[in-house]
């Protein structure tokens, strides 16, 4: 019977009961070592079995923490023997597989994970991913985790509900002690209660020790409780036969739970046969248990650590060497060989570096970092050692571990580095250890570092570095001399045939000087069949930088589809952000909201704050287009503070864009012109030389209503030769609109509308609205109505409600009344809209679930909610309704 945990048991019971009602959820039971997490974990399993739930269990093992998917492998192979992540597979892809697996069960299930703090990072990512998606599934996930900074970071990122265990109250601790050690003298009883401080394991183990050995066994009093309990366990082990102790040491260091494997390794360690009979004394003493599948489990994690700490370094190395000789799997052997190594070993270091590379590709960043750091320690070649430390530092940065970045870079001996690695070290010190965004002030230094890499012949590293510096150039407003120096260096790189990275970088750094050539190259590249999802993303991003949004969307959509299938959510987040930017810039509010909302969720989930911020900016623009002024203004205000604090001043152009569009939507045209014109003013902190290309139409619209067309004439005069040189589609489109407004005659309007505007529905509708209004004022009402009707319909389809209402107001002024159409999709959330579109396209629930990283049951639940909201009863009716939409 568990003492003093009634409230906690009630909380666990509620989680289980909710799961049986198809309202799945997760709960993390956490606290210090020995606080009773394991007891509650066992109680949860028992309560689940009483409810007829299927119970799947696994235990995090410290020795397995470097093995990707070890934890979820143990958990789900008992359900599906062939379950297992393929090397290089994304945790998010595995998570979708798990959701699909759980969706096929015929009764509710409890996933019970003990010692989650020792799960490998890939397994933790899978379980956290699944936990956030159990809303409609009959699944309860209960994890136990020990307190610690690492656990704090993991739980904060995962945003899972927690149940914290505090020490037992005095009367409950006394009750427990009387159960396990009755008959203690009052003084000794009080001593045990005082030393154990309400920790249940302390009460049990120290109480038993006091009953056997008296009060002297509790000295010295200065030792932490965990150390006292570990010593208690060590003392119990010390009384066992030598073969049993050897077997327990092997078990403590093993990264698996297979008893036969442990017996084989212990036989090598003892140089004689060790059998299951030799484990029996430990089983009888209740130190370990062995189930019917011959899987060994320690009574408590502190026993494992007690065994490891009580063994000498030489004993531990010998045990690891014996395990390396018998374990299955190349990665496991490499880890045990590394633990057994007594000095540098270049062959072993290379093997570990290969493990690190594979783990990083699989997004198992913690494993990759540990493997490469150990590889650096084992390196005989000092140059290889430095290169591996730099690799590890960059990997630590990807994980957001600033302390590890600093520690690893401090270990690098720059006197032993190759020239290219010396350049990398300088780069990392600035980029990874910098105090903030340096804007254009360090671009010249970065450029010389890349040139050094190029001149030393490390072409691959040079090309990899181009992407990061290209993005920095785009958002830093550097001087022309620095930009053109970059162009010179980039064009000297002897890139492999078919490599597109130089073209992509030039599109971001010199979209005017090299824009036409880059656009031609990108257009040709879109048809290549050999492009990877990453390459398609890079090309799509570059096309967006050039203002070629249709081309960009084609490349980005193909990239996003492939990334979804691979479960590469990190890069998918970036692709979705670019799609949201393209949509918002082109005036498609509906698409922008959908992409940006998903991106914010995924960026938060994958801990990419910069991309979450970018997605929020696009969401702000979309909300301004929709006429949701308060939401848009709040987004702009909050992000502006972040950008100022970080020194990212060029990106303030994006907040001005939101404010300008927001003011136009509200009819505050003079205010709108003021906000937007700041982006065109080189003397303003919000100036951006390329974002202004996207704002010509908006600036002209605001100016036409507030008498500022002279300023627009100056802008057009400046940008016309730039458009002729760069061939930027968005700039050409914006200038076409501005020229028609400035000319103020029918012929120019007619020519502008007659142009190929298929890729620019918002701009076409704005021209129709502007020209239709002009015709009405010329008393040509009949001629204006078709234009105004088309504009209103297009703006409605795009979700640009204020512009649609403006078109209807113009129609009313011509004598024609047109009601705002009721769009059923407006009643749906962004995620529901995504599901509705995919269902209308003919995808099954399972296919939609895989596409959106949801469980099939969640998709089913959403569809049941969607149908009545939009007034349909079936998939076919939904498809028919969606087909009637113009866009």
HELIX and SHEET records of a PDB file:
HELIX    1   1 UNK A    6  UNK A   20  1                                  15    
HELIX    2   2 UNK A   37  UNK A   50  1                                  14    
HELIX    3   3 UNK A   62  UNK A   64  5                                   3    
HELIX    4   4 UNK A   70  UNK A   76  1                                   7    
HELIX    5   5 UNK A   91  UNK A  103  1                                  13    
HELIX    6   6 UNK A  116  UNK A  118  5                                   3    
HELIX    7   7 UNK A  121  UNK A  131  1                                  11    
HELIX    8   8 UNK A  149  UNK A  158  1                                  10    
HELIX    9   9 UNK A  170  UNK A  180  1                                  11    
HELIX   10  10 UNK A  186  UNK A  196  1                                  11    
HELIX   11  11 UNK A  200  UNK A  213  1                                  14    
HELIX   12  12 UNK A  215  UNK A  218  5                                   4    
HELIX   13  13 UNK A  225  UNK A  238  1                                  14    
HELIX   14  14 UNK A  242  UNK A  253  1                                  12    
HELIX   15  15 UNK A  259  UNK A  270  1                                  12    
HELIX   16  16 UNK A  276  UNK A  279  5                                   4    
HELIX   17  17 UNK A  280  UNK A  284  1                                   5    
HELIX   18  18 UNK A  301  UNK A  310  1                                  10    
HELIX   19  19 UNK A  313  UNK A  326  1                                  14    
HELIX   20  20 UNK A  330  UNK A  340  1                                  11    
HELIX   21  21 UNK A  346  UNK A  361  1                                  16    
HELIX   22  22 UNK A  365  UNK A  378  1                                  14    
HELIX   23  23 UNK A  382  UNK A  398  1                                  17    
HELIX   24  24 UNK A  402  UNK A  411  1                                  10    
HELIX   25  25 UNK A  414  UNK A  416  5                                   3    
HELIX   26  26 UNK A  419  UNK A  431  1                                  13    
HELIX   27  27 UNK A  443  UNK A  455  1                                  13    
HELIX   28  28 UNK A  459  UNK A  474  1                                  16    
HELIX   29  29 UNK A  480  UNK A  492  1                                  13    
HELIX   30  30 UNK A  501  UNK A  509  1                                   9    
HELIX   31  31 UNK A  515  UNK A  525  1                                  11    
HELIX   32  32 UNK A  533  UNK A  545  1                                  13    
HELIX   33  33 UNK A  549  UNK A  566  1                                  18    
HELIX   34  34 UNK A  569  UNK A  585  1                                  17    
HELIX   35  35 UNK A  589  UNK A  605  1                                  17    
HELIX   36  36 UNK A  609  UNK A  626  1                                  18    
HELIX   37  37 UNK A  629  UNK A  646  1                                  18    
HELIX   38  38 UNK A  649  UNK A  651  5                                   3    
HELIX   39  39 UNK A  652  UNK A  665  1                                  14    
HELIX   40  40 UNK A  669  UNK A  680  1                                  12    
HELIX   41  41 UNK A  691  UNK A  695  5                                   5    
HELIX   42  42 UNK A  696  UNK A  706  1                                  11    
HELIX   43  43 UNK A  709  UNK A  726  1                                  18    
HELIX   44  44 UNK A  729  UNK A  743  1                                  15    
HELIX   45  45 UNK A  746  UNK A  754  1                                   9    
HELIX   46  46 UNK A  761  UNK A  777  1                                  17    
HELIX   47  47 UNK A  781  UNK A  798  1                                  18    
HELIX   48  48 UNK A  801  UNK A  813  1                                  13    
HELIX   49  49 UNK A  824  UNK A  827  5                                   4    
HELIX   50  50 UNK A  830  UNK A  840  1                                  11    
HELIX   51  51 UNK A  845  UNK A  852  1                                   8    
HELIX   52  52 UNK A  856  UNK A  870  1                                  15    
HELIX   53  53 UNK A  875  UNK A  883  1                                   9    
SHEET    1   A 5 UNK A  54  UNK A  59  0                                        
SHEET    2   A 5 UNK A 109  UNK A 114  1                                        
SHEET    3   A 5 UNK A 139  UNK A 146  1                                        
SHEET    4   A 5 UNK A  25  UNK A  31  1                                        
SHEET    5   A 5 UNK A 162  UNK A 164  1                                        
SHEET    1   B 2 UNK A 288  UNK A 290  0                                        
SHEET    2   B 2 UNK A 296  UNK A 298 -1                                        
END                                                                             
